[in-house]
Structures are given as structure tokens and as C-alpha cells.
Amino acid sequence: MQQLNFPNYSFRFKNSENKIAAFDEIRKKFVILTPEEWVRLHTVQFLKREKSYPLSLINVEKQLKIGKMLKRYDVVVFNPEGEIHIIVECKAPEVPITQATFDQIARYNMRLRANYLLVTNGLDHFICQMDYEKEKYIFLRDLPSYTGKAT
């Protein structure tokens, strides 16, 4: 798999029906290793190892109803009170991050109301903090680390 713009992490792999699968710590199972999954696995490790978010507060690939449509978010991080703190949208490395990508995560966030949004293709990472009072987002250089407190 392609080298990403994350620290190097070790993963468990196996061959599953002639496809490579990697173990997902959140879902506690092996998942077929697609380019987008490779980015998602790295993002979860980054949140856990570099930003100190407990795995118990991280959720991966869950359905979400937006209007009448069912969508699926990539990664959500909760705060200790169970409120959504961060939404992550992962794309494969060959998929450029565009306005359409931001529109997608913004639609999810209209329902979820996270404090932070992270959009990544594993090579480029865009982080923003939501300002609901002024109805805008503020781009940041880095994602805040886990403090154990609600924000």
C-alpha cells in the first residue's frame, strides 16, 4: 500500500479470499484493504497514538440518516459526555480533496454538529473548527489532542 502522510504504524494483515485484509481495532475484525480503508486505519491510529483519543470514544463506518437518505460516516470521535467531537471524512490517496468533499462532510455535520472536522486522503489533511454562532469554520494547522474534557 501507498506511503501516507502519517507516522508509520504497524497493522495485522491476512489473506482473505485472495484479497489482503487488515485488522480494524475499532470494529474488531479484519476488513478488506482498499485505498480508502488504508487511510481510515491510519487516521484511527493517528487519533489514538498521536492525539491520545481512547479507542472507546472512536466509532467507524456507521450509518447516518440525512433527510430521507442513508449515508455512512468514516470516523466519529465522541467526547466523554457522548457528544460528537470530531467527524472525519477519509478518501483514497488518489482522490483529491475538493469543495465537494467539504460539502459532503458539511452535510453530515448539519445533523451531527461536531466541534471539529477532518478531511483527509492520507496525503493532505484539512482540519477546521466549527463556529456555530458565526456560522463559519476556522481552518487549523493541527487537531487538538484528547484532554478528557468536553469542549
Wavefront OBJ file of the C-alpha trace (Angstrom):
o trace
v 0.000 0.000 0.000
v 0.994 3.599 -0.582
v 3.054 5.546 1.961
v 0.806 8.158 3.606
v 1.442 11.471 5.311
v 1.075 9.899 8.775
v 3.642 8.357 11.113
v 4.431 4.709 10.328
v 2.091 2.300 12.109
v 2.079 -1.484 12.268
v -1.030 -3.381 11.232
v -2.043 -7.026 11.259
v -2.755 -8.437 7.808
v -4.178 -11.658 6.433
v -5.192 -13.054 3.084
v -8.960 -13.286 2.777
v -10.390 -14.836 -0.396
v -7.302 -13.753 -2.369
v -7.575 -10.205 -1.053
v -5.474 -8.578 1.636
v -7.350 -7.703 4.815
v -6.156 -5.615 7.761
v -7.353 -5.799 11.342
v -9.508 -2.857 12.421
v -9.166 -2.257 16.173
v -12.475 -0.406 16.343
v -14.630 -2.945 14.532
v -12.541 -5.801 15.978
v -12.384 -7.644 12.682
v -10.354 -7.916 9.505
v -11.536 -5.645 6.698
v -10.608 -5.805 3.016
v -7.776 -3.365 2.459
v -8.896 -0.763 -0.069
v -7.010 2.529 -0.521
v -9.717 4.376 1.464
v -9.579 1.761 4.236
v -5.794 2.222 4.379
v -6.365 5.937 5.049
v -9.096 5.182 7.633
v -6.845 2.732 9.523
v -4.037 5.298 9.637
v -6.418 8.034 10.760
v -7.659 5.934 13.685
v -4.068 5.151 14.713
v -3.196 8.854 14.456
v -6.135 9.775 16.703
v -5.171 7.057 19.187
v -1.392 7.367 19.249
v -0.613 10.980 18.388
v -3.719 12.689 19.773
v -4.400 10.301 22.702
v -8.096 9.686 21.955
v -9.244 6.453 23.643
v -10.488 3.787 21.224
v -13.675 3.632 23.302
v -14.566 7.144 22.048
v -13.906 6.389 18.356
v -16.582 4.991 16.045
v -16.025 3.823 12.456
v -18.323 3.352 9.456
v -21.778 3.806 10.944
v -24.972 4.659 9.117
v -26.482 8.094 9.445
v -29.845 9.305 8.211
v -29.733 12.685 6.485
v -33.185 13.685 5.369
v -34.550 10.571 3.709
v -31.152 9.262 2.656
v -28.935 6.794 4.495
v -25.276 7.793 4.499
v -22.241 6.310 6.188
v -19.616 8.350 8.004
v -15.977 7.225 8.088
v -14.853 8.105 11.622
v -16.504 9.923 14.512
v -14.829 10.779 17.807
v -17.026 11.410 20.837
v -16.216 13.420 23.939
v -16.602 11.739 27.360
v -20.197 13.018 27.608
v -21.127 11.137 24.439
v -21.389 14.210 22.210
v -19.743 14.171 18.786
v -16.422 15.955 18.975
v -14.786 15.207 15.596
v -16.077 13.958 12.249
v -13.520 12.525 9.828
v -14.071 12.032 6.107
v -11.496 9.716 4.523
v -10.803 9.464 0.814
v -8.379 7.257 -1.084
v -4.964 8.860 -1.706
v -5.665 9.286 -5.424
v -8.870 11.249 -4.678
v -8.140 14.974 -4.418
v -9.767 16.918 -1.596
v -12.214 19.302 -3.288
v -15.115 21.546 -2.392
v -17.403 18.553 -2.977
v -15.561 16.697 -0.203
v -16.157 19.591 2.174
v -19.793 19.771 1.076
v -20.166 16.073 1.940
v -18.776 16.431 5.473
v -20.749 19.666 5.962
v -23.983 17.792 5.139
v -23.098 15.158 7.722
v -22.241 17.838 10.238
v -25.575 19.625 9.828
v -27.020 16.551 11.539
v -24.117 15.641 13.850
v -22.881 19.112 14.951
v -19.273 18.229 15.700
v -16.728 20.653 17.115
v -14.079 19.717 14.549
v -13.990 18.361 11.006
v -11.075 16.480 9.485
v -10.920 15.682 5.786
v -8.030 13.539 4.609
v -6.896 11.452 1.680
v -3.891 10.297 3.680
v -1.638 12.756 1.890
v -3.421 16.045 2.528
v -5.237 16.769 5.798
v -7.655 19.652 6.301
v -8.838 20.444 9.810
v -11.391 23.012 10.811
v -13.107 24.065 13.992
v -16.793 24.893 13.839
v -18.062 28.295 14.995
v -21.812 27.819 15.156
v -22.509 31.335 16.456
v -20.864 32.983 13.447
v -21.884 30.120 11.106
v -18.390 29.537 9.789
v -15.440 27.236 10.211
v -11.887 28.120 11.110
v -9.080 26.187 9.454
v -6.444 24.874 11.860
v -2.928 23.530 11.399
v -3.488 20.618 13.784
v -6.214 18.693 15.531
v -6.410 19.186 19.302
v -5.288 16.308 21.489
v -7.620 14.499 23.870
v -7.946 16.224 27.228
v -10.704 14.147 28.808
v -12.952 17.196 28.963
v -15.963 18.181 26.894
v -15.378 21.162 24.611
l 1 2 3 4 5 6 7 8 9 10 11 12 13 14 15 16 17 18 19 20 21 22 23 24 25 26 27 28 29 30 31 32 33 34 35 36 37 38 39 40 41 42 43 44 45 46 47 48 49 50 51 52 53 54 55 56 57 58 59 60 61 62 63 64 65 66 67 68 69 70 71 72 73 74 75 76 77 78 79 80 81 82 83 84 85 86 87 88 89 90 91 92 93 94 95 96 97 98 99 100 101 102 103 104 105 106 107 108 109 110 111 112 113 114 115 116 117 118 119 120 121 122 123 124 125 126 127 128 129 130 131 132 133 134 135 136 137 138 139 140 141 142 143 144 145 146 147 148 149 150 151
